Amino acid sequence: MKYELECWKCDKWHEAESLFGLRFARMRVTTKLGTIELPDLQPIFSARASGRMNWGELLDNNFGKCTRCQRIKRHKNLWYAEPGAAWCRRCT
């Protein structure tokens, strides 16, 4: 596997040794099957480190659970018909 970081100075990809750079830059991982680009997660890590947000709060803000099948879905993919109840597309 080959790890690369996107440089904020020159906008080129530089080789890295591990996924540690994911904390401060966009990364690209190249495997035999293809290339995967990982987003810049620095805002999430900095908010968590400063105590403004924890992982549970992050999940609550972005994800919800279907009341019928109990699958975790993004809020935009759930239908909230009444308070305390949410349904995914599969269960509606």
C-alpha positions in Angstrom: 0.0 0.0 0.0 1.1 3.5 -0.8 0.1 6.5 1.4 0.2 10.1 0.1 -0.7 13.5 1.6 -2.0 16.5 -0.2 0.3 19.4 0.4 -1.3 22.6 1.5 1.6 24.7 0.1 2.1 23.3 -3.4 -1.1 21.3 -4.0 0.9 18.2 -4.9 0.7 14.7 -3.4 3.7 13.7 -1.2 4.4 10.2 0.0 3.8 9.4 3.7 4.6 6.4 5.9 1.2 5.8 7.6 -2.3 7.2 8.0 -1.2 9.6 10.7 -1.5 12.5 8.3 -5.2 12.0 8.2 -5.4 14.3 11.3 -4.3 17.3 9.3 -4.6 16.8 5.6 -6.4 15.0 2.8 -4.9 11.6 2.1 -4.8 9.1 -0.7 -4.2 5.4 -0.3 -3.2 3.3 -3.3 -3.7 -0.5 -3.2 -3.8 -3.2 -5.8 -7.5 -2.8 -6.2 -7.4 1.0 -6.8 -7.0 4.4 -5.1 -9.1 5.7 -2.2 -9.1 9.4 -1.3 -9.9 10.2 2.3 -11.2 13.6 3.3 -9.6 16.2 5.5 -10.8 15.3 9.0 -8.8 18.1 10.8 -11.9 20.1 11.8 -13.3 17.0 13.6 -10.1 16.2 15.4 -9.5 19.8 16.5 -13.1 20.2 17.8 -12.7 16.9 19.7 -9.3 17.9 21.1 -10.5 21.3 22.3 -13.5 19.7 24.1 -16.1 21.3 22.0 -17.4 18.0 20.6 -17.0 14.3 21.5 -17.6 11.3 19.2 -21.1 10.6 20.7 -22.2 14.2 20.0 -20.8 14.0 16.5 -22.8 10.9 15.8 -26.0 12.3 17.3 -25.7 15.4 15.2 -25.3 13.5 11.9 -26.9 10.1 12.3 -30.2 8.6 13.6 -31.7 5.2 14.0 -34.8 3.8 12.2 -37.4 2.8 14.8 -38.5 -0.3 12.9 -35.3 -2.0 11.7 -32.8 -0.2 14.1 -30.4 0.6 11.3 -28.2 3.7 11.6 -28.8 6.2 8.8 -27.9 9.8 8.1 -30.6 12.3 9.2 -31.3 13.3 5.6 -32.1 9.7 4.8 -34.7 9.3 7.6 -38.3 10.3 7.5 -39.5 11.9 10.8 -43.3 11.7 10.8 -43.8 12.2 14.5 -41.7 13.1 17.5 -39.5 10.1 18.7 -40.1 8.1 15.5 -38.0 7.9 12.4 -38.2 5.6 9.4 -35.7 4.7 6.6 -36.8 4.3 3.0 -36.7 0.5 3.3 -39.3 0.5 6.2 -41.7 3.2 4.8 
